[in-house]
Amino acid sequence: MLAQITSSAAATTEPAATATPAPDAAGAVAPAIEAVTPAVEVVAPAADAATAIPTPESAVNEAAKPIIDAAEQAATDAANAAGTSAANAVPSAVDAVPSAVDAAPAAAEGFQMMGFLDQLTTNNLFIVFYGLVLMGLFGWYFATEHEKRKRDVGSVLLVLVCLLCTLAITPISKLKGAIDIVGGSSFTMIVEPGLNQNGDPEPVTAVDTDNAMMIIKQRLDAFGIAEPTTYRLGENRFVVQMPGAKPEEAERVRTILTRAAKLDLHLVHRESESLVEQVKSREKTVIGHKVFPYKYKVAEGTPNEKTIDSSILLKRSPAVFGSNIKFAQAQQGGIVAIELDSDGADKMYAFTSELTAGLDRMAIVLDGVVISAPGFETVPLGKSFIINGLNGPNEAVELAKDLKNPLKNGLKIDVEQTVSPSMGAAVVHRGVMAGIIGLVATFIFILTYYRTAGFVALIGLLVNTLMLFGLMAMFGFRFSLSGIAGIVLTVGMAVDANVLIYERLREELAAGKSIKTALALAYEKAFTAIFDSNFTSLITSVVLFALASGSIKGFAITLTIGLVSSMFSSILVTRVLFRWADKFQMIQTFKFLDLIKATKFDFLGKSRTAAIISGVIVVASVGVFFVKGNKALGIDFTGGTQLAYQIKAESKASKSTVEELLAGLKLSKEASTQESKAPGSLTQLTVQCATEDSANVSAAIAAAYPELDKPGNDGVSARMGKEFLMESAQALALGLLLIFLYVAIRYRMAFAVGAVIALFHDCVICVGLIAIFGQQLSIIHVAAILTIAGYSINDTVIIFDRIRDNLRTGVGTLQEIMNEAINATLSRTILTSSATLFTVAALYVYGNDEMCKFALMILIGIVVGTYSSIFVASSLVLWWAGVTKTNYVELEQNEAAQRPEIVG
């Protein structure tokens, strides 16, 4: 059939064929329909309830199952009756009605209840309303000075937050893992340059990539692909991830992605048939035209049907872009009705006004291949037209689906990766074990050291954890390996806030204050330190969320939520609990352990020694990369080779046995393995190693497992790792700048200089020590560096806050006052570091290889960060004061009366 393109007004389609029952069955259908009617009437209200109130899919299916089964049975019996007799259908249909009647009220009630609860945590309007209420209560809590009102408002706020977060994680399946936790498939797509109106290539912009990413996500949603995750990499690349996707679903996604449906409409040259071969062989050049591949079918619908691969000469620049298509709908008979937007309608009218019906043709170019070249039945065309003559209704349906979300730029798959679900399960198991052990150890430590106050802190940490998980579930964020890093830092900072308050409480009690007064002063004095330390970390996390992508964005999300929940639990939750304890006189006294006695060590007197030590380690940390070169970098950043093996059922090879084999080889770079289940009974095992090691690795595996076939061999691009590193570095650099400005405004320039240089010092040394210890820098280490940065700035700002506090009231030289402040916070520094070490040590002992690498770097970072906060950052403040000849003691004391304190 010759395809034609014509105005919708001129189009006619054949009516759909209608199936009519046989004459002898006609009388049987009516009674059956009457029998089914009561069941349908029962189903309708339940269906209306389900439609009116959004409910979780699983709950809807479960509640509606009896109704659906009853209706299906009745319909089946009615259909059978049409061919036999109505007598057999009526009893079955009647018997089905009571089941539907009984099930409908319960189903409707279940729909309403579950739908209402689900809306509280999924409906944006509910969340906004609930959030405004919580913000109002939070503002009221801090605005009021009345002690009883603070207690009551804080209690209501606490209950509402806990209720909302509990609903958000009910059922627990709402907590979802990212691809590195639950496995799945990942595709890195390249957005290709498009053509402008003159047919010249246009550079790809970030906007083009974002548009392509959005359209691909819409397509995947339309095809029923479960919860795809997309994020951009640089200007012209983006990643599509399907956490938990099965291999067959990944294959389906690959098909959708490769059939990108970049559609354009080009004018066919009138002499295409005579010129196409000459232009193709470069014997002749036709300015403004290009040869395109053309695939079409002949003898359609007959045993002789076949596809012809040909070529056709088209005008190089498109007449209408696919992005101008507003609507596309498949119709019977291989027809697609198309509607253009206003811009496309103008282009189409202006273009076709100069054409001749019956002579000119328009080529439909899909992903660079002409799929149809219909002639014009009518000209000019405008906003609406149809394409007929497509190869059957299925092609029309698929084309219409693609054209609903047309792309401006072509796409191609750059990298495809499969993450083993078994690896994800192992990570979850080990991660949960490490988390439980670390938290239990932390809880025991706090209870042992702070006794009753520790129990209150324990409740605050539990609320903190509930908020973290609840907010993650509420906003649909997934937990990733880097997200675990954010949780580690969150727990550390939550513990730190409680330690700050309790150490202040210890000081106030030692000064002879009553319990009520000591508590009020402890929270008031600790507030600025808690706020500033969390806010500086929040600056970094927000910048990372805005600029970074992939797993680093996961880290930023977890850290941001964790910081908010940490401040809420430490400042408000524990304070409210203490107020209730005071009301009922449940606390007569506080008993704390005092393992870290007060010191009067001259820390700043060791500045010169500390500078020499830091200088030597920094030089060594930088030098190790010059000495080792690429050997200090992992495959993530250098690229390498991927060996793919198909593991048959009878083979003894597995991920764990191959890892043991690789551990015994002398390799230039550390190799990694992944396992995925292929459709059928085969398992695919991939080994990523340095290109120079690939022959050695392949030979060792072949010797140990001769039953394995020769592996597939693909290159591993280093581009993703390098872009990942650059994104993180840029985000961290911007974060440092913002931290510098914040500390300079909140404190003074000397403090800003000290904080930023100390933070940079910590990052350089930690990376260098990892290389010196023989590890190769990988993506997981980048997440660790960001964690260390957050921990380090938190520690530094807390010491700075105490220094500033002492400057306002202290007596003596700047060095003496600063030393006194460092000694006063020493117990807090050691206690916080110790508490954080419990969780990190648990990760190191029970985590998988990646978690061990992460934990080792964090362990190094805790030591280095603590050292730099005491010796490096503070020494730099003292040095800057000397260089600028500024008397900070006099300045702070003169301005103290003019600076309002924030009271929590």
C-alpha positions in Angstrom: 0.0 0.0 0.0 1.4 3.4 -0.9 1.7 5.6 2.1 0.0 9.0 1.8 0.1 12.1 4.0 -3.1 14.2 4.0 -5.1 16.7 6.0 -7.2 15.2 8.8 -10.3 16.9 7.4 -9.9 14.9 4.1 -9.1 11.6 5.8 -11.6 8.7 6.0 -11.2 5.4 7.7 -13.0 2.2 7.4 -15.4 1.4 10.3 -14.1 -1.3 12.7 -15.4 -4.8 12.1 -18.1 -5.7 14.6 -18.5 -9.2 15.9 -22.1 -10.4 16.0 -23.3 -13.4 18.1 -24.7 -16.4 16.1 -28.5 -16.4 15.8 -29.0 -19.5 17.9 -26.9 -18.0 20.8 -28.6 -14.6 20.8 -31.4 -15.6 23.1 -28.9 -17.1 25.6 -26.9 -13.9 26.0 -29.6 -11.7 27.5 -30.3 -13.9 30.6 -26.6 -14.2 31.2 -26.2 -10.4 31.0 -29.0 -10.0 33.5 -27.2 -12.4 35.9 -24.0 -10.5 35.6 -25.6 -7.1 36.2 -25.9 -7.3 40.0 -22.2 -8.2 40.3 -21.3 -5.2 38.1 -23.5 -2.9 40.2 -21.6 -4.1 43.3 -18.3 -3.6 41.7 -19.0 0.0 40.5 -19.1 1.7 44.0 -15.9 0.0 45.0 -14.3 1.0 41.8 -15.5 4.6 42.3 -14.0 4.6 45.8 -10.7 3.2 44.5 -10.6 5.9 41.8 -11.6 8.7 44.1 -8.9 7.9 46.7 -5.3 7.1 45.5 -4.2 3.9 47.2 -1.0 1.7 47.1 -1.2 -0.6 44.2 -0.6 -3.7 46.3 -3.4 -2.8 48.7 -5.8 -2.1 45.8 -5.0 -5.4 44.2 -5.4 -7.3 47.4 -8.7 -5.7 48.4 -10.2 -5.9 45.0 -9.3 -9.5 44.2 -12.6 -11.1 45.4 -14.6 -8.6 43.3 -12.4 -9.1 40.3 -12.5 -12.9 40.6 -16.3 -12.9 40.9 -16.9 -10.6 38.0 -14.4 -12.5 35.8 -16.2 -15.8 36.6 -19.6 -14.3 35.9 -18.3 -12.9 32.6 -16.8 -16.3 31.6 -20.0 -18.1 32.3 -21.9 -15.6 30.3 -19.6 -16.0 27.4 -19.9 -19.8 27.6 -23.7 -19.5 27.7 -23.6 -17.7 24.4 -22.4 -20.8 22.7 -24.5 -23.3 24.8 -27.4 -22.2 26.9 -28.3 -19.5 29.4 -29.3 -22.1 32.0 -25.8 -23.0 32.9 -24.6 -19.4 33.1 -27.3 -17.9 35.4 -26.6 -20.0 38.5 -22.8 -19.4 38.4 -23.4 -15.7 37.9 -25.9 -15.6 40.7 -23.6 -17.5 43.0 -20.8 -15.0 42.3 -22.9 -12.0 43.4 -22.9 -12.7 47.1 -19.1 -12.9 47.2 -18.9 -9.6 45.5 -21.5 -8.1 47.8 -19.6 -9.3 50.9 -16.2 -8.1 49.6 -17.3 -4.7 48.3 -17.9 -2.8 51.7 -14.6 -4.1 53.2 -12.7 -3.3 50.0 -14.2 0.2 49.9 -13.5 0.8 53.6 -9.9 -0.5 53.1 -9.4 1.7 50.1 -10.6 4.8 52.0 -8.4 4.2 55.1 -5.3 3.1 53.3 -5.8 5.8 50.7 -6.2 8.5 53.3 -3.1 7.4 55.2 -1.1 7.1 52.0 -2.0 10.6 51.0 -0.5 12.0 54.1 2.9 10.9 53.0 2.6 10.9 49.2 0.2 13.7 48.2 2.1 16.9 47.7 -0.7 19.1 49.0 -0.9 17.1 52.2 2.9 17.3 52.6 2.9 21.0 52.0 0.0 21.6 54.4 1.6 19.3 57.0 4.9 21.0 56.6 3.4 24.5 57.0 1.8 23.3 60.2 5.0 21.9 61.5 6.9 25.1 60.6 4.3 27.2 62.4 4.7 25.1 65.5 8.5 25.2 65.2 8.4 29.0 65.0 6.0 29.2 67.9 8.3 27.0 70.0 11.3 29.3 69.5 9.2 32.5 69.7 7.6 31.9 73.0 9.4 32.6 76.3 6.8 30.8 78.5 8.3 27.6 79.8 5.1 25.6 80.0 4.0 26.7 76.5 7.4 25.7 75.1 7.0 22.3 76.6 3.4 21.8 75.3 4.1 23.1 71.8 7.3 21.1 71.5 5.4 17.9 72.6 2.8 18.4 70.0 5.5 19.0 67.4 7.3 15.9 68.4 4.2 13.7 68.3 3.2 15.1 64.8 6.7 14.6 63.4 6.9 11.0 64.7 3.4 10.2 63.5 4.1 11.5 60.0 7.5 9.7 59.7 6.0 6.4 61.0 3.2 6.6 58.4 5.9 7.3 55.7 7.8 4.0 56.4 4.6 1.9 56.8 4.9 -0.6 55.3 8.6 -1.0 55.5 8.8 -1.8 51.8 8.5 2.0 51.2 12.2 2.1 52.1 14.0 1.4 48.8 17.6 0.7 47.9 19.5 2.3 45.1 21.0 0.2 42.3 24.2 -0.5 44.2 22.1 -2.0 47.1 19.4 -4.0 45.3 21.1 -4.5 42.0 19.7 -3.6 38.6 20.8 -2.2 35.3 22.3 1.1 34.3 22.7 2.7 30.8 24.8 5.8 30.1 23.4 7.6 27.1 25.1 10.1 24.8 23.0 12.9 23.3 24.1 13.4 19.7 24.1 16.9 18.1 21.0 17.9 16.2 20.6 19.8 13.0 19.4 23.4 12.7 17.2 24.8 10.0 20.2 25.0 7.6 21.1 21.4 8.2 24.3 22.2 10.2 25.1 20.4 13.4 24.1 22.2 16.6 26.2 21.7 19.8 24.5 19.8 22.5 23.6 21.9 25.5 22.7 21.0 29.1 19.1 21.9 28.3 19.0 19.5 25.4 20.3 16.7 27.6 17.7 17.6 30.3 14.9 17.5 27.8 16.1 14.1 26.4 16.4 12.8 29.9 12.8 13.9 30.8 11.4 12.4 27.6 13.1 9.1 28.1 11.8 8.9 31.6 8.3 9.7 30.3 8.6 6.9 27.7 9.8 4.4 30.3 6.9 5.3 32.5 4.5 4.9 29.6 5.9 1.4 28.9 5.4 0.4 32.5 9.1 0.3 33.5 9.3 0.3 37.3 10.7 3.5 38.8 13.5 4.5 36.5 16.1 6.9 37.9 17.8 9.4 35.6 20.6 12.0 36.2 22.8 14.1 33.9 26.6 13.6 33.4 28.2 16.7 32.0 26.7 18.5 29.0 25.8 15.7 26.6 25.4 12.5 28.7 22.9 11.1 31.2 22.4 7.9 33.1 19.3 5.7 33.2 19.1 3.3 36.2 16.5 0.7 37.0 17.1 -0.4 40.6 15.9 -4.0 41.1 15.3 -4.5 37.4 15.3 -8.1 36.1 17.5 -9.0 33.1 14.4 -9.3 30.8 13.2 -5.9 31.9 16.7 -4.5 31.2 16.5 -5.9 27.7 13.2 -4.2 27.2 14.6 -0.9 28.4 17.6 -1.3 26.0 15.1 -1.7 23.2 13.2 1.4 24.2 16.4 3.4 24.5 17.9 2.3 21.2 14.6 3.0 19.5 14.9 6.7 20.5 12.3 7.9 18.0 14.0 11.1 16.9 11.5 12.0 14.2 11.9 14.7 11.6 10.0 15.4 8.4 12.1 16.0 5.3 11.2 16.9 1.7 12.0 14.2 -0.9 14.0 15.5 -3.9 11.7 15.2 -7.0 14.5 13.4 -8.9 15.6 11.2 -6.0 15.3 7.9 -7.9 17.6 9.1 -10.7 20.1 11.0 -8.5 20.4 9.0 -5.3 23.0 6.5 -6.6 25.2 9.2 -8.1 25.1 11.3 -4.9 25.7 8.2 -2.9 28.8 7.4 -4.9 29.9 11.0 -4.9 29.7 11.4 -8.6 27.3 14.3 -8.2 26.6 16.8 -5.4 23.2 18.2 -4.8 23.5 21.3 -2.6 21.4 21.2 0.5 20.5 17.5 0.1 21.7 14.3 1.7 21.2 10.5 1.1 19.3 8.7 3.9 18.8 5.0 4.3 15.3 3.9 3.4 13.6 0.7 4.6 10.2 -0.3 3.2 8.2 -3.5 2.6 6.8 -5.0 -0.6 4.1 -7.5 -1.1 2.7 -6.7 2.4 0.5 -9.4 3.9 1.5 -12.1 1.4 3.9 -15.0 1.7 6.3 -13.0 -0.5 6.5 -10.1 1.9 10.0 -8.8 2.4 11.9 -5.7 3.6 13.9 -3.6 1.1 17.0 -1.7 2.1 17.3 1.2 -0.2 18.4 4.9 -0.2 16.6 8.1 -0.8 17.7 11.7 -1.5 16.2 14.2 1.0 16.6 17.9 1.8 19.2 18.0 4.5 17.3 20.3 6.9 14.0 19.1 8.3 10.8 20.8 7.4 9.3 20.0 10.8 11.1 18.7 13.9 9.7 15.9 16.0 9.7 18.2 18.9 6.9 20.1 17.1 4.6 17.1 17.4 2.0 17.8 20.1 -0.1 14.6 19.8 0.0 11.3 17.9 -2.7 8.7 17.9 -2.8 5.3 16.2 -5.9 4.3 14.2 -7.0 1.2 12.5 -5.6 0.3 9.2 -2.0 1.4 9.8 -2.9 5.1 10.3 -1.3 7.6 12.7 -3.1 10.9 13.3 -0.7 13.7 14.2 -1.3 17.2 15.6 1.5 19.8 15.7 2.0 22.7 18.1 1.5 26.2 16.9 5.2 26.6 15.8 5.0 23.3 13.9 1.7 24.2 12.3 3.2 27.4 11.0 6.2 25.6 9.6 4.1 22.9 8.0 1.8 25.4 6.4 4.5 27.7 5.1 6.5 24.7 3.7 3.6 22.8 2.1 2.1 25.9 0.5 4.9 25.7 -2.1 4.5 22.0 -2.8 2.4 20.2 -5.4 -0.1 17.4 -4.5 0.6 14.1 -6.3 4.1 15.2 -7.2 6.0 16.0 -4.0 6.6 13.6 -1.2 7.5 14.0 2.5 9.9 11.5 4.2 9.4 10.4 7.8 12.9 10.0 9.2 13.0 8.0 12.4 16.4 7.8 14.1 18.1 8.7 10.9 16.3 6.0 8.8 13.4 6.8 6.4 10.5 4.6 7.4 8.0 6.0 5.0 7.9 8.5 2.2 4.3 9.3 1.6 3.0 11.5 -1.1 0.7 14.5 -0.6 -3.0 14.0 -1.3 -3.8 17.5 -0.3 -1.7 20.7 0.2 -1.2 22.9 2.1 -1.2 21.0 5.4 -1.6 22.7 8.8 -1.9 21.7 12.4 -3.5 18.3 11.9 -2.8 15.6 9.4 -2.6 11.8 9.1 0.0 9.3 7.8 -1.5 6.2 6.3 0.0 3.2 4.6 2.2 2.1 7.5 3.0 -1.6 7.8 0.0 -2.8 9.9 -1.7 -1.5 13.0 1.1 -2.7 15.4 3.7 -0.4 13.7 1.2 2.5 13.9 0.7 1.9 17.6 4.4 1.7 18.4 5.2 4.8 16.3 2.4 6.7 18.0 3.8 5.8 21.4 7.2 7.1 20.4 5.9 10.2 18.8 4.1 11.3 21.9 7.4 12.1 23.4 9.7 13.0 20.4 13.3 13.9 20.8 15.2 16.7 19.2 18.5 14.9 19.4 19.5 11.4 18.7 20.7 9.0 21.4 23.1 6.1 21.7 24.1 3.9 24.5 27.7 4.6 25.7 28.0 2.3 28.7 25.8 -0.5 29.9 26.3 -2.0 33.4 24.5 -4.7 35.4 24.8 -4.7 39.2 24.4 -8.1 40.8 21.4 -8.4 43.1 23.3 -10.9 45.1 26.0 -8.3 45.8 23.3 -5.9 46.8 21.8 -8.4 49.2 25.2 -9.0 50.8 25.7 -5.3 51.2 22.4 -4.8 52.8 23.0 -7.7 55.2 26.5 -6.5 56.2 25.4 -2.9 56.2 22.5 -3.6 58.5 24.7 -5.7 60.8 27.4 -3.0 60.9 24.7 -0.3 61.5 23.1 -2.3 64.4 26.4 -3.1 66.0 27.7 0.5 65.7 24.4 2.0 67.0 24.2 -0.4 69.9 27.8 0.3 70.8 27.1 4.0 70.6 24.0 3.7 72.8 25.9 1.7 75.4 28.6 4.2 75.4 26.2 7.1 75.9 24.2 5.3 78.6 27.3 4.3 80.4 29.0 7.8 80.3 25.9 10.0 80.8 23.5 7.7 82.7 20.1 9.3 82.9 20.9 12.1 80.5 22.3 9.4 78.2 18.9 7.7 78.2 17.3 11.0 77.0 19.9 11.3 74.3 19.1 7.7 73.3 15.5 8.6 72.7 16.6 11.7 70.7 18.8 9.5 68.5 15.9 7.1 67.9 13.7 10.0 66.8 16.6 11.2 64.6 16.7 7.8 63.0 12.9 7.7 62.5 13.0 11.1 60.9 15.8 10.2 58.6 14.1 7.1 57.3 10.7 8.7 57.2 11.8 11.7 55.2 13.7 9.4 52.8 10.6 7.3 52.2 8.3 10.4 52.0 10.2 12.0 49.2 11.0 8.8 47.4 14.8 8.9 47.9 16.7 5.7 47.7 19.4 4.4 50.0 22.8 3.9 48.4 26.3 2.9 49.4 27.2 6.6 49.5 24.0 7.3 51.5 25.4 5.0 54.2 28.3 7.5 54.4 25.8 10.2 55.0 24.2 8.2 57.8 27.5 7.6 59.4 28.2 11.4 59.5 24.7 12.1 60.6 25.0 9.7 63.6 28.3 11.3 64.5 26.9 14.8 64.4 23.8 13.8 66.4 26.0 12.3 69.1 28.2 15.3 69.0 25.3 17.7 69.6 24.3 15.7 72.7 27.9 15.6 74.0 28.2 19.3 73.5 25.0 19.9 75.6 26.0 17.5 78.3 29.5 18.8 78.6 28.1 22.3 79.0 25.7 20.9 81.5 28.6 19.4 83.5 30.3 22.8 83.6 27.1 24.6 84.8 26.4 22.0 87.5 30.1 22.2 88.6 29.5 26.0 88.9 26.8 25.4 91.5 23.7 26.0 89.3 20.4 24.2 90.0 19.4 21.4 87.6 16.7 23.5 85.9 19.0 26.5 85.5 22.0 24.4 84.4 19.8 22.7 81.7 18.6 26.0 80.4 22.1 27.5 80.2 23.6 24.3 78.7 21.1 24.3 75.8 21.5 28.1 75.4 25.3 28.0 75.2 25.5 24.9 73.1 22.9 26.2 70.6 25.3 28.4 68.5 27.9 25.7 68.3 25.3 23.1 67.2 23.7 25.5 64.7 26.9 26.7 63.1 28.5 23.3 62.8 25.4 21.8 61.3 24.8 24.7 59.0 28.4 24.6 57.6 28.0 20.9 56.8 24.5 21.7 55.3 26.2 24.2 53.0 28.4 21.4 51.5 25.5 18.9 51.3 23.2 21.4 49.5 25.9 22.3 47.0 26.6 18.7 46.3 22.9 18.0 45.8 22.7 20.9 43.3 25.9 20.2 41.3 26.8 16.6 41.7 25.0 13.5 40.3 24.7 9.8 40.9 25.9 8.3 44.2 27.2 11.7 45.4 23.8 13.1 45.1 22.6 10.2 47.2 25.2 11.1 49.8 24.0 14.7 49.7 20.4 13.8 50.1 21.0 11.5 53.1 23.3 14.0 54.8 20.9 16.9 54.2 18.0 15.1 55.7 20.2 13.7 58.5 21.4 17.2 59.4 17.9 18.5 59.7 16.7 15.6 61.8 19.9 15.7 63.9 19.3 19.4 64.8 15.6 18.7 65.5 16.3 15.8 67.8 19.2 17.3 69.7 17.8 20.8 70.2 14.0 20.2 70.6 13.4 16.5 71.4 15.8 16.1 74.3 14.9 19.6 75.6 11.2 18.7 75.7 11.9 15.4 77.5 14.0 17.2 80.1 11.1 19.7 80.6 8.7 16.9 81.3 11.2 15.2 83.6 11.4 18.5 85.5 7.6 18.8 85.7 7.3 15.4 87.4 10.6 15.8 89.3 12.0 12.6 87.8 15.6 13.9 87.9 17.1 14.9 91.2 20.7 15.0 90.0 22.9 14.1 87.1 25.8 11.7 87.4 28.3 11.6 84.6 31.5 9.6 84.2 34.6 11.8 84.2 37.2 9.8 82.4 38.7 12.9 80.6 40.0 15.2 83.2 40.4 19.0 82.7 43.7 19.8 81.1 45.8 23.0 80.7 48.0 21.8 77.8 49.7 24.5 75.7 48.4 23.3 72.3 49.2 26.6 70.5 52.7 26.5 71.9 53.2 23.5 69.6 52.1 25.4 66.5 55.6 25.3 64.9 56.0 21.6 65.5 52.5 20.9 64.1 53.2 23.0 61.0 56.3 20.9 60.3 54.4 17.6 60.8 51.5 18.8 58.6 53.9 20.1 55.9 55.8 16.8 55.7 52.6 14.7 55.5 51.0 17.1 52.9 54.1 16.9 50.7 54.2 13.1 51.0 50.5 12.9 50.2 50.9 14.9 47.0 54.2 13.3 46.1 52.8 9.7 46.3 50.7 10.5 43.2 53.7 11.8 41.3 55.6 8.6 42.2 52.9 6.1 41.6 51.1 7.9 38.8 48.2 5.9 37.5 49.0 3.0 39.9 47.5 5.2 42.6 44.2 5.5 40.7 41.6 2.7 40.4 39.9 1.6 37.2 37.1 4.1 37.9 39.5 6.9 37.0 41.9 5.2 34.5 39.7 2.8 32.5 40.5 -0.8 31.8 39.1 -4.0 30.4 35.9 -5.9 31.2 35.9 -9.7 30.8 32.4 -11.3 30.6 31.8 -15.0 31.4 28.7 -17.1 31.0 28.5 -19.4 34.1 26.7 -22.6 33.4 24.8 -24.5 36.1 27.4 -27.3 36.2 30.4 -24.9 36.6 32.0 -24.4 40.0 32.9 -20.8 39.2 31.2 -18.1 41.2 31.7 -14.5 42.2 33.3 -15.5 45.6 35.6 -18.2 44.1 36.8 -15.9 41.3 37.5 -13.1 43.9 39.6 -15.5 45.9 41.5 -16.5 42.7 42.1 -12.8 41.8 43.3 -12.0 45.3 46.2 -14.4 44.7 47.4 -12.8 41.5 49.9 -10.0 41.2 48.0 -7.3 39.4 48.9 -3.7 38.6 45.4 -2.6 39.7 42.8 -4.0 41.9 40.2 -6.0 39.9 36.5 -6.0 40.7 33.7 -8.5 39.9 30.0 -8.3 39.3 27.4 -11.1 38.9 24.1 -11.0 37.2 21.4 -13.5 36.3 20.8 -13.7 32.6 17.4 -14.9 31.1 17.2 -18.7 31.4 19.6 -20.6 33.5 22.9 -18.8 32.8 24.7 -16.4 35.2 26.9 -13.7 33.8 30.1 -12.9 35.7 32.1 -9.8 34.7 35.6 -9.0 35.8 36.9 -5.4 35.5 40.7 -5.1 35.6 43.5 -3.0 34.1 44.1 -3.6 30.4 47.7 -4.8 31.1 46.3 -7.3 33.6 43.6 -8.7 31.3 45.7 -11.5 29.8 46.9 -12.6 33.2 43.4 -12.6 34.7 41.9 -14.4 31.7 44.6 -17.1 31.8 44.2 -17.7 35.5 40.4 -18.0 35.2 40.7 -20.4 32.2 43.2 -22.6 34.1 41.0 -22.8 37.2 37.7 -23.2 35.3 38.4 -24.8 31.9 34.7 -25.4 31.4 34.1 -21.7 30.9 33.9 -20.4 27.4 36.3 -17.6 26.1 35.1 -14.4 27.7 33.7 -11.4 25.9 36.2 -8.5 26.0 35.1 -4.9 26.3 36.9 -1.7 27.2 35.9 0.2 30.4 35.7 3.9 29.9 37.4 6.1 32.5 35.2 9.1 31.5 32.4 8.4 34.0 34.8 8.2 36.9 36.7 11.3 35.9 33.5 13.3 35.4 32.3 12.0 38.7 35.5 13.2 40.4 35.4 16.6 38.6 31.7 17.1 39.6 32.5 16.3 43.3 35.7 18.5 43.3 33.8 21.5 41.8 30.9 21.0 44.3 33.4 20.8 47.2 35.3 23.8 46.0 32.1 25.9 45.8 31.1 24.5 49.2 34.5 25.6 50.7 33.9 29.1 49.3 30.5 29.4 50.8 31.8 28.0 54.1 34.5 30.6 54.0 32.0 33.4 53.5 29.7 32.1 56.3 32.5 31.7 58.9 33.9 35.1 57.9 30.4 36.7 58.5 29.5 34.7 61.6 33.0 34.8 63.2 35.9 36.7 61.7 38.2 36.5 58.7 40.9 34.8 60.7 38.5 32.0 61.6 37.4 31.6 58.0 41.0 31.3 56.8 41.8 28.7 59.5 38.6 26.6 58.8 39.1 26.4 55.0 42.8 25.7 55.0 42.4 23.1 57.7 39.6 21.4 55.7 41.8 21.4 52.5 44.7 20.0 54.6 42.5 17.1 55.9 41.3 16.1 52.4 44.8 16.1 50.9 46.3 14.1 53.7 43.5 11.5 53.8 43.7 10.9 50.0 47.5 10.7 50.2 47.6 8.3 53.1 45.2 6.0 51.3 47.6 5.9 48.4 50.6 5.5 50.8 48.8 2.5 52.5 48.6 0.8 49.1 44.9 1.4 48.2 43.9 2.8 44.8 41.6 5.8 44.7 38.1 4.9 43.6 34.6 6.4 43.6 33.9 5.1 47.1 36.9 7.1 48.4 35.3 10.3 47.0 32.2 9.7 49.1 34.5 9.2 52.1 36.4 12.5 51.4 33.0 14.3 51.4 32.2 12.7 54.7 35.5 13.7 56.2 35.0 17.3 55.0 31.7 17.5 56.8 33.1 15.9 59.9 36.2 18.2 59.9 34.3 21.5 59.5 31.9 20.4 62.2 34.7 19.8 64.6 36.5 23.0 63.7 33.5 25.2 64.0 32.7 23.8 67.5 36.1 24.7 68.8 35.9 28.1 67.1 32.6 28.8 68.8 34.1 28.1 72.2 37.1 30.3 71.4 34.7 33.1 70.4 32.7 32.6 73.6 35.9 32.7 75.8 37.2 35.8 73.9 34.1 37.7 75.1 34.6 36.9 78.8 38.2 35.7 79.2 41.2 37.4 80.6 44.7 37.1 79.2 46.5 37.1 75.8 44.8 35.7 72.7 47.0 32.6 72.8 46.1 31.9 76.5 42.3 32.4 75.9 42.4 30.1 72.8 44.3 27.4 74.7 41.8 27.6 77.5 38.9 27.1 74.9 40.7 24.1 73.2 41.3 22.5 76.6 37.6 23.1 77.6 36.4 21.3 74.4 39.0 18.5 74.5 36.7 16.1 76.4 33.9 16.7 73.9 36.3 16.2 70.9 37.6 12.9 72.3 34.1 11.6 73.3 32.5 12.5 69.9 35.4 10.9 68.0 35.2 7.8 70.1 31.4 7.5 69.6 31.8 7.9 65.8 34.5 5.3 65.7 32.1 2.7 67.0 30.0 2.9 63.8 32.9 3.3 61.5 34.8 0.3 63.1 31.7 -1.8 62.7 31.5 -0.9 59.0 35.2 -1.8 58.6 34.8 -5.2 60.3 31.4 -6.3 58.9 31.2 -4.4 55.7 32.0 -5.6 52.2 35.2 -4.6 50.3 33.8 -1.2 49.3 32.6 -0.5 52.8 36.0 -1.5 54.2 37.7 1.0 51.9 35.2 3.6 52.9 35.6 2.9 56.7 39.4 2.9 56.6 39.4 6.4 55.0 36.9 7.6 57.6 39.0 6.2 60.4 42.0 8.1 59.0 39.8 11.2 58.5 38.6 11.2 62.2 42.2 11.2 63.4 43.4 13.8 60.9 40.3 16.0 61.4 40.6 16.0 65.2 44.3 16.8 64.9 43.7 19.7 62.4 40.9 21.2 64.4 43.1 21.5 67.5 46.5 22.3 66.0 46.1 23.5 62.4 42.9 25.6 62.3 43.4 27.3 65.7 47.1 27.9 64.9 46.1 29.6 61.7 43.7 31.9 63.5 46.5 32.9 65.9 48.9 33.4 63.0 46.4 35.6 61.0 45.9 37.7 64.1 49.6 38.3 64.4 50.0 39.1 60.6 47.2 41.6 60.6 48.0 42.8 64.1 44.4 42.5 65.2 43.4 42.4 68.9 40.5 39.9 68.8 40.1 39.9 72.6 39.3 43.6 72.6 37.1 43.4 69.5 35.0 40.6 70.8 34.5 42.1 74.2 33.5 45.5 72.8 31.0 43.9 70.5 29.6 41.3 72.8 26.9 43.6 74.1 25.8 44.4 70.6 25.5 40.8 69.4 22.1 39.2 70.2 22.3 35.6 71.3 20.0 33.0 69.8 18.3 31.1 72.6 16.9 27.6 71.8 
